[in-house]
């Protein structure tokens, strides 16, 4: 786990750095293919890429706030920060003492701004706009995908004389998969999106105060003095592998077996939704659960995603047969 990447005197948050690298590589590869595609204006495609970056971040953040199980925390951060789960002082900070006595101890230790003297825990300061601050983490992919798709429909319709929707969608089909590879590497470095506790050899331990460690302390599996989390399933790396396979398949179809426009996009939607649906069963981070804790938010949204993918394949395949 390396939540921060160090480059000389500069520090970069690992997750957003990898997310940025992935997005840039995806845009560059898709732009190269757009230059060879008569149905896509490359310059308009670059403009759209910038617009979709903003739209994707907005949609991903909005879904995270509303459906990932943190809504009450954001409300409490504004109304009463002491109701947000607190953190103890690092054992090495105050001669082994983990209970705070003063606010400045929390600030100096980097674990909060307010001290709850009764509980001895540190809490963040009042912040009514934390929900909008994406640099604190918290993005839900499906929110970004769906909102960006709506914006793309609007933009491409506006420039329909220079861009074909399904041709652009196919560029996104393999481009998104490529970007997700790096995004999940960022999850691995940040320690988020972890799996359930396991005693199998694949299990990995994350350090103290990592999201996995917080989770295990929260549910009573670990004492607060534990140096690291229990071994967990590395679902982040499973995501990396599955997204890499999806990228290889979709890009190969785009280059060699693209029989009609829309086939790559439809294939990506189906493959991603299925793989995400399965992997979600092995994740243990807070991400919103529904139907009696049976399905996560992403699993529920994966169902219409699969249907959209199937519809794209059927509709565009049917149109291609009719126009032959």
Order of alpha helices (4+ residues) and beta strands (2+ residues): beta-beta-alpha-alpha-alpha-alpha-beta-beta-alpha-alpha-alpha-alpha-alpha-beta-beta-alpha
